[in-house]
């Protein structure tokens, strides 16, 4: 690489250690004044290019031979002392943290024939400077044993870079901007890349970026090298991606992701990218991993994809191709367990396709001999198209597009329709449509349609079946219903009012009771009515509890015919009706009890009760006494057997007759308890 003019600056920072020998380790060396070596070689910068490997930049025109130490002493600008040092013996370059620290701002260091090995700690700090014209070139970098290289230089080229034992390259932007950072010829072993890194291709030769065991946690950009028209075919292998890989190659300069384990996102914005068949994310036709987001491309595979378990996004006409052909790599796609997300794109499978994941088509087309869905979802947007007979037996279907063929919706499916101010989703079927399952309606942004509006959402050559249920957002005082036609279906609006149940009965003739009504649309102002005359609401007794519950007091006239009565509710939301939800019971009357008195302590004394309205199963109670039996003789006569405790107080006691339907009558003066012997 060509060296660029650069300079040194004083900066307060951390201890920076650089090792020029590939065989020896870095030694953190901060010499005292007594231990300072005698300088035999100095940096003069005489060549003017600031290149480390140019002997003209050194006194005596001699380069370090691997047995010299080089010390950038505090506040000594452009002066490097090279001398024998018994501790380092390995061409150690150090910036002591005593009285000040030097860090690199911009320098070409070392030359291509040299290497730089870092074994521990913060090895290199390139703090950067706001100028985009400066850059640093560091050749032959090896980062070992969890050491870290920090880069903030607007342009930093590391060629090659070797990460081993958890070595880390950390790129960052101190000024909040996004600098360009380039790494070339990377080989790594169990390392971590964090920050935003660019892998720089070479237009003249294929470059191999080997990253076995390396984990990417931020962004790696795959950038084209210099020159146009030469097939470079750069290759990245061994990387475990937890961040984002962005491909921006040239049309004739693809990037190979070979052995890359993608657990996050791969994005192609320009130029082709290729997934090798030796990748752990493409095995036996099964594509797994994270997200592949292709807006440039194409995305090329060395083998067909038969089972997609990743998230595959194709945008702006992007395609998936078999390497070296114009064949669609998804032509043999038979199963989708992941996500197929197409925008202005298409997938053409030559085999039947079964979906149990997510298929999302925006202005896109998917063709297959037969499309089936057992779970998951299919969503058509912007008039997208499925060119196949389609069988949805599970999951959901969002329809705003076309099915070129027959459509079957099974009983375990959910069909979703969204209603917007501009209209509703519309699904067109060229063949027959057989519908079942659940219809779910969504008003976009709580949109309130005009009460008279109707929305066609299904048009077919013929229609059969109906949806088992219709659910969704209720509008103010209205709800959606489906109106079926021979060639489709449309949404219409119905009044919301509904009366489901009435609690509180029965109420006997000539009695008053409280009823609780349950339903919908029971808003303030709702009026309750009854199917039988003589039943009325007690004025002022209406109480409303939201739109679903209300209570009311009801008076039943003495001549109302006993039996079930229909209750109605009338409100601005419409009329609700609950058939036979109130029972009017017969009201008996009690005229006499014979004999009219009993002694306290009486045992098993018979009484004859006369009156009217008695029915089979009627019962009699005497307050404070024990009624042993009640016998029905007729609608006007009952006989009972009674025992009275000896301690019962004297005086009149109430006697009550109960009919089985709840009707009752109490006579308070028909029977008296006397003292024995009186």
Secondary structure, 3 states (H helix, E strand, C coil): CCCCCCCCEECCCCCEEEECCCCCCCCCCCCCCCCCCCCCEEECCCCCCCECCCHHHEHHHCCCCCCCEEECCCCCCCCCEEECCCCCCCCEEEECCCCCCEEECCCECCCCCCCEEECCCEEEEECCCCCCCCCEEEEEEEECCCCEEEECCCEEEEEEEEEECCCEEEECCCCCCCCEEEEEEEEEECCEEECEEEEECCCCCCCEEEEECCEECCEEEEECCCCCCCCCCEEEECCEECCEEEEECECCECEEEECCEECCEEEEEECCEEECCCCCCEECCEECCCEEEECCCCEEECCCCCEECCEEEEECCCCEEECCCCCECCCCCCEECCEEEEECCEEECCCCEEECCEEEEECCEEEEEEEEECCCEEEEECCEEEEEEEEECCEEEECCEEECCCEEECCCEEEEEEEECCEECCEEEEEEEECCCEEEEEEHHHCCCCCCCCEEEEEEEEEECCCCEEEECCECCEEEEEEEECCEEEEEEEECCEEEEEECCCEECCCEEEEEEEEECCCCCCEEEECCCCEEECCCCCEEECCCEEEEEEEECCCCCCEEEEEEEEECCEEEEEEEEEEEECCCEEEEEECCEEECCCCCEEEEEEEECCCCCCEEEECCEEEEEEEEEECCEEEEEEEECCCCCCEEEEEEEECCCCCEEEEEEEEEEECCCC
